[in-house]
Amino acid sequence: MTTDLRDAHAGDRVLVVEPVSSGTALLTAARDLGLRTVVASFDRDDRRLPDSVRPDIDTLVTVDTADETALTRAALRLHEDGGLRGVLPGFEFYVPAVARIAARLGLAGLAEDSVEQVRDKTAMRRRIDAAGLRVPRWAPAASAAELDAAADHVGFPCVLKPSDSAGSVHVTRADTRAELHRAHALLTADLRPDLGRTLDGRVLVEEYLDGPEVSVEGCVTASGEVVVVAVTRKFLGPEPHFVELGHIVQADLSTVERQAVEAYAADVVAALGVRVGPFHCELRLPGGEPVLIELGARMGGDHIPDLVRLATGVSLPHLAVAAHTGLSLDPGRLPHGVPASAPRAKHAGIRFLTAPGRTDYRTVSGLTALRARPDVLDVQLYLKPGEPIPPDPDFRCRIGHAVYTADSYADAVELGHVIDRGVTFE
């Protein structure tokens, strides 16, 4: 049962640490739930808050969010001065710090002994192995000298990935030792900061799995119930890299496949000790069997919560805030007992716009026709004409996106192809 949350909890505050990507939606959700929003952000360089989210911030605390000691001090001061009802990470990098802060404040959060295994991919593999769930063959490597031993255990083809990163950065398929060492050399030479963090050189070498990729979107409620809301089909660019070029919610799975995927994801959530809050569980389905790629103790990025809302009517950001603040919220309802919005269509998708091989562009064609379509809801460009297109074989090479709806999975796939063919950069 849902009560009038705004009246019942007026004056309560929730802290969101460095809201990025889908994390920005937590602010709107918190305000819908009658909570005042406090944001901790460095608010400079690649951690500068977008202007679009500032109206949803009641209090901004400027702090180096890469400095956990300083961040913890700021949270303690906030709790002493007016109290906090909950604290949430606005991006994956802040999951460990937020878990430890929540424990200090006696608030709902991940158990401190679960933090490492939801951020470090090696620890994650070790825990899932111990739970008896299938994972790819894997081996860690902390240096170039350890790569060959890891490859001997895993075999080829294999996948190299940083142990503690996000966004498919430097995730690379290798078919030979030379390719593996080349990919590792590129990774260790990359000293650019990402939200104030740099790669530490530790990697995971794991078995390459051939099969479709999906992600399970859900939330563990304040009462500990694991709620699976949607399954997303993910579309990747050409290997040896794994750039995510599109998503469709819901994925086209048989009843048996869907049940197997949901049950496996729930087992992964339990094994990793995710006892509260959202989760985004990425799987591959070799032979139709779910196998873990990784789990994030946060919502999926790339506008996946928007696609979930369009295709199911359920708001993952509202569920996440409710879980971390101890509010009882039916997944199918919003504040004041109002039902969640009816699904816009049976499927919702996003297609990312790219220009392979180009270093910049001067003109773009096809956007006007795309925006005129009733099934296309949002078209955005991230880079203006003349701005350099990053050469990185990861999310940074994407120039823009289009969000759309469809009444069948086949139509959703076809519209993704139409977008690919119809938008060109010159």
Secondary structure, 3 states (H helix, E strand, C coil): CCCCHHHHCCCCEEEEECCCHHHHHHHHHHHHCCCEEEEEECCCHHHCCCHHHHHHCCEEEECCCCCHHHHHHHHHHHHHCCCCCEEEECCHHHHHHHHHHHHHHCCCCCCHHHHHHHHCHHHHHHHHHHCCCCCCCEEEECCHHHHHHHHHHHCCCEEEEECCCCCCCCCEEECCHHHHHHHHHHHHHCCCCECCECCCCCEEEEECCCCCEEEEEEEECCCCCEEEEEEEEEEECCCCECCEEEEEECCCCCHHHHHHHHHHHHHHHHHCCCCCEEEEEEEECHHHCCEEEEEECCCCCCCHHHHHHHHHCCCHHHHHHHHHHCCCCCCCECHHHCECCCCCCCEEEEEEECCCCCCCCCCEECHHHHHCCCCEEEEEECCCCCCCCCCCCCHHHCCEEEEEEECCHHHHHHHHHHHHHHCEEC
